[in-house]
Amino acid sequence: MEQADQYSPLVGLIYVFNLIVGTGALTLPAAFQAAGWLFSTIAIAILCFVSFITATFVIESMACANATIQWRKIQEHKVDESEDPLHTDSDPEDSTEETAILINRTRHYYTLNKKVELGEIASLYLPKTGHMLFFIFLCIYLFGDLSIYVAAFGKTIVNLSCKLSNNTENFTESCWEESEITKMGMYRIYVALFGILVGPFAYFNLQKTKYLQMFTISIRWIAFSIMLTLASLRLMEYGQQGHPSAVNLAEVPALAGSSVYSFMCHHSLPGLIAPFSSKLQLSRKISVDFLIICTFYLVVCLTGSFAFETIDVLYSLNFMPAENAGFFMKIIGMFLAVFPLFPMATSFPIIAITMQGNLKHLVFEPLTLERREFVVKQLLFPSLAIFPPIITALSTHNLKGLVEITGSYIGVVVQYLIPVFLVWKARQHCKRHFGFYSQKYASPFKHHGWLLFVVIWAAICIVFVTVDLIINH
């Protein structure tokens, strides 16, 4: 069944870009400079490539799930065997010609028209234990992601609106001079406002966030263009200020730990690509997105690494104007300080929609979900995806531990391991069920060696992240 609301491939690719390039892009330059410009360039290129591989695995798994669901519906309605393309009475000598006909017919089952969340794909191809483990990993990641976005939004506005302080983590002090309102009180007000203003978008589909996404990508490109321009002007005026080494192995774990998020979009890919009005050469279109993002990351990181002697953890803070700066530069500095709020606001609905979709498919069987009433599908599950992260953010502003665990270990599982196991089991299922396997949405990386390569890369990332956590604790 076709999606009721569709958007052009260009709009869809903008959604993917917005989801990948979040606030994590602002944390890359510091880690890039510390680990060495040559090593970091190679590492980010590999990260991009591996993440693109697993993105194609997600697309292929989704097409397999569409075929499986469609075939189960045909069987449920007890289609006559004469209409069943997998049941024929051909003679053995006609098997070659008949097989070719069957392959051609069966390929029509492999579509991307129906949004099939990763949780539903897991329920189709993984055993019950595997499905539950998948759900636990994915929901921990999505819950942590949503909580981090809400808390980061509140903390950012507190630091912008309240009086300057040497300790930005001290939320017990008053927000303003001679005021009884503490920073924690204002933080909770801002978190509540975030829930009121941004939360409702999660009750609709992605098409309803179209203009919000367009606005955000415009703001993002303006902000990064300003940072690139200012860094380049700084290089031309003052010469090379930063002197990063080519390779600094001591900082490699930190780079790996901060880069896991850099190309993450896999958990929300099904919801993003199903409404594409045209899905021809989808993998090639997605590859263009990844290539642009990789180039974008490298240009930002390289200019920053050589323009500044040291880089703040949040790159935009390097462009905060001095006290004697002119009015125009102060406006630019304020804009860059506020800019991270926009990707937080636009990524939240996408991730919340993804979480509610997976919650639905954990509770209900795929074929019975469509028959559920409006209150359950459109009110209950969106609320379950929105309110727990907001309540968590209201209770604490310190989510460092949650960021470390969900962003590192769980992030590696979601981005690398889950797509590998899903596509592996999906291929096995479809080949066993249909007797052959041929579809136009298959990943270009078909050989089993690519699956092994991604698993090894995931193991390397986990080792680096573990070393980083040990060193920093």
C-alpha positions as CSV (number, residue, x, y, z in Angstrom):
1,M,0.0,0.0,0.0
2,E,1.4,3.4,-1.0
3,Q,2.0,6.0,1.6
4,A,-0.8,8.6,2.0
5,D,1.7,11.4,2.5
6,Q,4.7,11.5,0.3
7,Y,7.6,13.8,-0.4
8,S,10.2,14.1,-3.1
9,P,13.5,12.3,-2.9
10,L,15.2,15.7,-2.4
11,V,13.1,16.4,0.7
12,G,13.7,12.9,2.0
13,L,17.5,13.3,1.6
14,I,17.2,16.6,3.5
15,Y,15.5,14.7,6.3
16,V,18.3,12.2,6.4
17,F,20.9,15.0,6.4
18,N,19.1,16.7,9.3
19,L,19.0,13.5,11.3
20,I,22.7,12.7,10.8
21,V,24.2,16.2,11.2
22,G,23.0,17.1,14.6
23,T,24.9,18.6,17.6
24,G,27.4,15.8,17.2
25,A,28.9,17.6,14.3
26,L,30.0,20.5,16.7
27,T,31.9,18.1,18.9
28,L,34.0,16.5,16.1
29,P,36.5,19.3,15.5
30,A,38.0,19.1,19.0
31,A,38.4,15.3,18.8
32,F,39.7,15.6,15.2
33,Q,42.4,18.1,16.2
34,A,43.5,16.0,19.2
35,A,43.8,12.7,17.4
36,G,45.8,14.2,14.5
37,W,44.6,15.6,11.2
38,L,45.8,12.7,9.0
39,F,44.5,9.9,11.2
40,S,41.2,11.7,11.9
41,T,40.6,12.3,8.2
42,I,41.1,8.6,7.4
43,A,39.0,7.5,10.4
44,I,36.0,9.8,9.5
45,A,36.2,8.5,5.9
46,I,36.0,4.9,7.1
47,L,33.2,5.8,9.5
48,C,31.2,7.3,6.7
49,F,31.8,4.2,4.4
50,V,30.9,1.6,7.1
51,S,27.8,3.6,8.1
52,F,26.7,3.8,4.4
53,I,27.2,0.0,4.1
54,T,24.9,-0.7,7.1
55,A,22.4,1.9,5.8
56,T,22.0,-0.2,2.6
57,F,21.6,-3.3,4.8
58,V,18.6,-1.5,6.5
59,I,17.1,-0.7,3.1
60,E,17.5,-4.3,1.9
61,S,16.0,-5.6,5.2
62,M,13.0,-3.3,4.8
63,A,12.4,-4.5,1.3
64,C,12.5,-8.1,2.5
65,A,10.1,-7.3,5.2
66,N,7.7,-5.8,2.7
67,A,7.8,-9.0,0.6
68,T,7.3,-11.2,3.7
69,I,4.3,-9.2,4.9
70,Q,2.7,-9.1,1.5
71,W,3.1,-12.8,1.0
72,R,1.7,-13.6,4.5
73,K,-1.4,-11.4,3.6
74,I,-1.8,-13.4,0.4
75,Q,-1.7,-16.7,2.3
76,E,-4.1,-15.3,5.0
77,H,-6.7,-14.6,2.3
78,K,-6.1,-18.1,0.9
79,V,-5.3,-17.2,-2.6
80,D,-6.0,-20.0,-5.1
81,E,-2.9,-21.9,-6.0
82,S,-3.5,-21.0,-9.7
83,E,-2.9,-17.4,-8.7
84,D,0.1,-18.2,-6.5
85,P,3.3,-17.3,-8.4
86,L,5.2,-19.8,-6.2
87,H,3.1,-22.8,-7.0
88,T,3.2,-24.1,-10.6
89,D,2.6,-27.4,-12.4
90,S,5.4,-27.0,-14.9
91,D,7.4,-30.0,-16.0
92,P,11.0,-30.4,-14.8
93,E,12.4,-29.6,-18.3
94,D,10.6,-26.2,-18.1
95,S,12.1,-25.4,-14.7
96,T,14.6,-22.9,-16.1
97,E,12.1,-20.8,-17.9
98,E,9.5,-21.2,-15.1
99,T,12.1,-20.1,-12.5
100,A,12.9,-17.0,-14.5
101,I,9.2,-16.2,-14.6
102,L,8.8,-16.8,-10.9
103,I,11.8,-14.6,-10.1
104,N,10.3,-11.8,-12.2
105,R,6.9,-12.1,-10.4
106,T,8.3,-12.4,-6.9
107,R,10.5,-9.3,-7.3
108,H,7.4,-7.2,-7.3
109,Y,6.9,-8.2,-3.6
110,Y,10.1,-6.4,-2.7
111,T,9.0,-2.8,-2.2
112,L,9.7,0.0,0.2
113,N,6.1,1.4,0.1
114,K,5.1,0.2,3.6
115,K,7.0,1.7,6.5
116,V,8.4,-1.3,8.4
117,E,10.3,-0.2,11.5
118,L,13.4,-2.1,12.6
119,G,11.4,-3.6,15.5
120,E,8.9,-5.2,13.0
121,I,11.7,-6.5,10.8
122,A,13.3,-8.0,13.9
123,S,10.0,-9.7,14.8
124,L,9.8,-11.2,11.3
125,Y,13.2,-12.7,11.1
126,L,14.7,-13.0,14.6
127,P,13.7,-15.6,17.2
128,K,11.8,-14.3,20.3
129,T,14.9,-13.9,22.4
130,G,16.7,-12.1,19.6
131,H,13.7,-9.8,19.1
132,M,13.5,-8.9,22.7
133,L,17.3,-8.2,22.9
134,F,16.9,-6.0,19.8
135,F,14.1,-4.1,21.3
136,I,15.9,-3.5,24.6
137,F,19.0,-2.2,22.8
138,L,17.0,0.1,20.4
139,C,14.7,1.5,23.1
140,I,17.6,2.2,25.5
141,Y,19.3,4.1,22.6
142,L,16.2,6.0,21.5
143,F,15.1,6.8,25.1
144,G,18.6,8.1,25.9
145,D,18.8,10.0,22.7
146,L,15.5,11.8,23.3
147,S,16.4,12.5,27.0
148,I,19.7,14.0,25.9
149,Y,18.1,16.3,23.3
150,V,15.6,17.6,25.9
151,A,18.2,18.1,28.6
152,A,20.7,19.7,26.2
153,F,18.0,22.1,24.9
154,G,17.2,23.2,28.5
155,K,20.8,23.5,29.6
156,T,21.7,25.6,26.5
157,I,19.0,28.1,27.0
158,V,19.8,28.3,30.8
159,N,23.5,29.1,29.9
160,L,22.4,31.7,27.4
161,S,19.7,33.5,29.5
162,C,21.1,33.3,33.0
163,K,24.0,35.2,34.4
164,L,27.5,34.1,33.4
165,S,29.2,31.7,35.8
166,N,32.5,29.9,36.0
167,N,30.7,26.7,36.9
168,T,28.1,26.0,34.2
169,E,27.1,22.7,36.0
170,N,26.1,24.5,39.2
171,F,22.3,24.7,38.9
172,T,21.6,25.6,42.6
173,E,22.7,29.2,42.2
174,S,20.2,31.9,41.2
175,C,19.6,32.5,37.5
176,W,19.9,36.3,37.9
177,E,21.1,38.7,40.5
178,E,18.7,39.2,43.4
179,S,16.4,36.6,42.0
180,E,14.9,33.6,43.9
181,I,14.6,31.5,40.8
182,T,17.5,29.1,40.5
183,K,19.0,27.8,37.3
184,M,17.4,24.4,38.0
185,G,14.0,26.1,38.2
186,M,14.5,27.9,34.9
187,Y,15.9,24.7,33.4
188,R,12.7,22.9,34.2
189,I,10.6,25.7,32.8
190,Y,12.6,25.5,29.5
191,V,12.3,21.7,29.4
192,A,8.5,22.0,29.9
193,L,8.3,24.6,27.1
194,F,10.3,22.2,24.8
195,G,7.7,19.5,25.5
196,I,4.8,21.9,24.8
197,L,6.3,23.4,21.6
198,V,8.2,20.4,20.0
199,G,6.5,17.3,21.5
200,P,3.2,17.6,19.5
201,F,5.1,17.1,16.3
202,A,5.6,13.5,17.3
203,Y,1.8,12.9,17.1
204,F,2.0,13.4,13.3
205,N,3.9,11.8,10.4
206,L,7.1,13.2,9.0
207,Q,5.3,15.0,6.2
208,K,3.9,17.4,8.8
209,T,7.5,18.4,9.9
210,K,8.5,19.3,6.3
211,Y,8.7,23.0,6.7
212,L,10.4,22.7,10.2
213,Q,13.0,20.5,8.5
214,M,13.5,23.0,5.7
215,F,13.9,25.8,8.1
216,T,16.5,23.8,10.2
217,I,18.7,22.8,7.3
218,S,18.7,26.5,6.2
219,I,19.8,27.6,9.7
220,R,22.4,24.8,9.8
221,W,24.0,25.7,6.5
222,I,24.0,29.4,7.4
223,A,25.7,28.7,10.8
224,F,28.3,26.4,9.4
225,S,29.0,28.7,6.4
226,I,29.6,31.5,8.9
227,M,32.0,29.3,11.0
228,L,33.8,28.2,7.8
229,T,34.1,31.8,6.6
230,L,35.3,33.1,10.0
231,A,37.9,30.2,10.4
232,S,39.2,30.8,6.8
233,L,39.4,34.6,7.4
234,R,41.3,33.8,10.7
235,L,43.8,31.6,8.8
236,M,44.3,34.3,6.2
237,E,44.7,37.1,8.7
238,Y,46.7,35.4,11.5
239,G,48.2,32.4,9.7
240,Q,48.2,28.9,11.1
241,Q,47.4,29.0,14.8
242,G,46.7,25.3,15.4
243,H,49.5,22.8,15.0
244,P,47.8,19.4,15.2
245,S,50.1,16.4,14.7
246,A,49.5,14.0,11.8
247,V,48.7,11.1,14.2
248,N,48.2,11.1,17.9
249,L,47.4,7.5,19.0
250,A,46.8,8.6,22.6
251,E,43.7,10.5,21.5
252,V,42.4,7.9,19.1
253,P,40.0,6.3,21.6
254,A,38.4,9.8,22.3
255,L,37.9,10.3,18.5
256,A,36.2,6.9,18.2
257,G,34.0,7.6,21.2
258,S,32.9,11.0,19.9
259,S,32.4,9.8,16.3
260,V,29.9,7.0,16.8
261,Y,27.0,9.4,16.5
262,S,28.5,11.2,13.5
263,F,26.7,9.1,10.8
264,M,23.8,7.7,12.8
265,C,20.5,7.6,11.0
266,H,19.8,3.8,10.8
267,H,17.1,3.6,13.5
268,S,14.9,6.1,11.6
269,L,15.7,5.1,8.0
270,P,12.5,3.1,7.5
271,G,10.3,6.0,8.5
272,L,12.3,8.4,6.3
273,I,12.5,6.4,3.1
274,A,9.0,4.9,2.9
275,P,7.3,8.2,1.9
276,F,9.9,8.8,-0.9
277,S,7.8,9.5,-4.1
278,S,10.5,7.8,-6.2
279,K,12.7,5.1,-4.8
280,L,14.7,4.4,-8.0
281,Q,18.4,4.0,-7.3
282,L,17.8,4.7,-3.6
283,S,21.2,3.5,-2.4
284,R,22.9,5.8,-4.9
285,K,20.9,8.8,-3.7
286,I,21.7,7.9,0.0
287,S,25.4,7.6,-0.9
288,V,25.3,11.2,-2.2
289,D,24.0,12.3,1.2
290,F,26.7,10.4,3.0
291,L,29.4,11.8,0.7
292,I,28.2,15.4,1.2
293,I,28.1,14.9,5.0
294,C,31.6,13.3,5.1
295,T,33.0,16.2,3.0
296,F,31.2,18.7,5.2
297,Y,32.7,17.2,8.4
298,L,36.2,17.1,7.0
299,V,36.1,20.7,5.8
300,V,34.8,22.0,9.1
301,C,37.3,19.9,11.1
302,L,40.4,20.8,9.0
303,T,39.8,24.5,8.9
304,G,39.1,24.6,12.7
305,S,42.1,22.4,13.5
306,F,44.5,24.8,11.8
307,A,42.7,28.1,12.5
308,F,42.6,27.7,16.3
309,E,45.3,26.7,18.8
310,T,42.7,24.9,20.9
311,I,39.1,24.0,20.1
312,D,36.3,24.0,22.6
313,V,34.3,20.8,23.0
314,L,31.4,22.6,21.3
315,Y,33.0,24.1,18.2
316,S,30.6,27.1,17.9
317,L,31.9,28.4,21.3
318,N,35.2,29.2,19.5
319,F,33.4,32.0,17.7
320,M,32.1,33.8,20.8
321,P,33.0,37.5,20.4
322,A,35.3,39.3,22.8
323,E,33.8,42.0,25.1
324,N,35.1,44.8,22.9
325,A,33.7,43.2,19.7
326,G,31.3,45.3,17.5
327,F,27.6,44.9,17.5
328,F,27.6,42.8,14.3
329,M,30.1,40.3,15.7
330,K,28.1,40.0,18.9
331,I,25.0,39.2,16.9
332,I,26.8,36.5,14.9
333,G,28.2,35.1,18.2
334,M,24.8,34.9,19.7
335,F,23.4,33.3,16.6
336,L,26.1,30.6,16.6
337,A,25.4,30.0,20.3
338,V,21.7,29.5,19.7
339,F,22.1,27.5,16.5
340,P,22.5,24.0,18.2
341,L,19.0,24.4,19.5
342,F,17.5,23.9,16.0
343,P,18.8,20.4,15.2
344,M,17.7,19.3,18.7
345,A,14.2,20.5,18.0
346,T,13.9,18.9,14.6
347,S,15.6,15.6,15.4
348,F,13.3,15.0,18.5
349,P,10.1,14.4,16.5
350,I,11.8,12.1,14.0
351,I,13.3,10.0,16.8
352,A,10.1,10.0,18.8
353,I,8.1,8.8,15.7
354,T,10.7,6.0,15.3
355,M,10.4,5.0,19.0
356,Q,6.6,4.9,19.0
357,G,6.7,2.8,15.8
358,N,8.9,0.2,17.4
359,L,6.8,0.2,20.6
360,K,3.7,-0.6,18.5
361,H,5.4,-3.5,16.8
362,L,6.6,-4.9,20.1
363,V,3.1,-5.0,21.6
364,F,1.0,-5.9,18.5
365,E,1.4,-8.4,15.7
366,P,2.2,-6.7,12.4
367,L,-1.0,-7.9,10.7
368,T,-3.3,-6.7,13.5
369,L,-1.7,-3.3,14.1
370,E,-3.7,-1.6,11.3
371,R,-6.9,-2.7,12.9
372,R,-6.2,-0.9,16.2
373,E,-8.3,2.1,17.2
374,F,-7.2,5.7,16.8
375,V,-6.7,6.3,20.5
376,V,-4.2,3.5,20.8
377,K,-2.2,4.2,17.6
378,Q,-2.3,7.9,17.5
379,L,-2.4,9.0,21.1
380,L,-1.1,6.3,23.5
381,F,2.1,5.3,21.8
382,P,3.3,8.8,20.9
383,S,2.7,9.8,24.5
384,L,4.8,6.8,25.6
385,A,7.6,8.0,23.4
386,I,7.5,11.7,24.5
387,F,6.7,11.9,28.2
388,P,9.3,9.5,29.7
389,P,12.3,11.4,28.2
390,I,10.8,14.7,29.2
391,I,10.2,13.5,32.8
392,T,13.7,12.2,32.9
393,A,15.1,15.6,31.8
394,L,12.9,17.4,34.4
395,S,14.4,15.3,37.1
396,T,18.1,15.8,36.3
397,H,20.2,17.9,34.1
398,N,23.3,15.7,34.4
399,L,23.0,13.0,31.7
400,K,26.7,12.4,31.2
401,G,26.6,8.7,32.2
402,L,23.6,8.1,30.0
403,V,25.4,9.8,27.1
404,E,28.5,7.7,27.6
405,I,26.6,4.4,27.7
406,T,23.9,4.9,25.1
407,G,26.1,6.9,22.7
408,S,29.0,4.5,22.8
409,Y,28.1,0.9,23.3
410,I,24.5,1.0,22.4
411,G,25.2,3.3,19.5
412,V,27.7,0.8,18.0
413,V,25.1,-2.0,18.4
414,V,22.3,0.1,16.7
415,Q,24.5,1.5,13.9
416,Y,26.6,-1.6,13.0
417,L,25.5,-4.9,14.5
418,I,21.7,-4.7,14.3
419,P,21.7,-4.0,10.5
420,V,24.2,-6.8,9.9
421,F,22.1,-9.4,11.8
422,L,18.8,-8.2,10.3
423,V,20.0,-8.4,6.7
424,W,21.7,-11.7,7.2
425,K,18.5,-13.3,8.7
426,A,16.3,-11.6,6.1
427,R,18.3,-13.0,3.2
428,Q,18.2,-16.5,4.7
429,H,14.4,-16.3,5.3
430,C,13.5,-15.0,1.8
431,K,15.8,-17.5,0.0
432,R,14.4,-20.4,2.0
433,H,10.8,-19.3,1.7
434,F,10.8,-18.3,-2.0
435,G,13.5,-20.7,-3.2
436,F,15.6,-17.9,-4.7
437,Y,16.6,-14.4,-3.8
438,S,16.5,-11.5,-6.2
439,Q,15.4,-7.9,-5.5
440,K,16.2,-4.4,-6.8
441,Y,16.7,-2.9,-3.4
442,A,19.5,-5.3,-2.4
443,S,22.6,-3.8,-0.9
444,P,25.6,-3.4,-3.3
445,F,27.6,-5.1,-0.5
446,K,26.2,-8.6,-1.0
447,H,29.2,-10.8,-0.1
448,H,29.3,-12.3,3.4
449,G,32.7,-10.8,3.7
450,W,31.1,-7.3,4.1
451,L,29.1,-8.6,7.0
452,L,32.2,-9.9,8.7
453,F,34.0,-6.6,8.0
454,V,31.3,-4.5,9.7
455,V,31.3,-6.8,12.8
456,I,35.1,-6.5,13.0
457,W,34.8,-2.7,12.7
458,A,32.2,-2.7,15.5
459,A,34.5,-4.7,17.7
460,I,37.3,-2.2,17.1
461,C,35.0,0.8,18.0
462,I,34.0,-0.9,21.2
463,V,37.6,-1.5,22.2
464,F,38.5,2.2,21.5
465,V,35.4,3.4,23.4
466,T,36.2,1.2,26.4
467,V,39.8,2.4,26.5
468,D,38.5,6.0,26.4
469,L,36.2,5.4,29.3
470,I,38.9,3.8,31.4
471,I,41.4,6.6,30.7
472,N,38.8,9.3,31.5
473,H,37.7,7.6,34.7
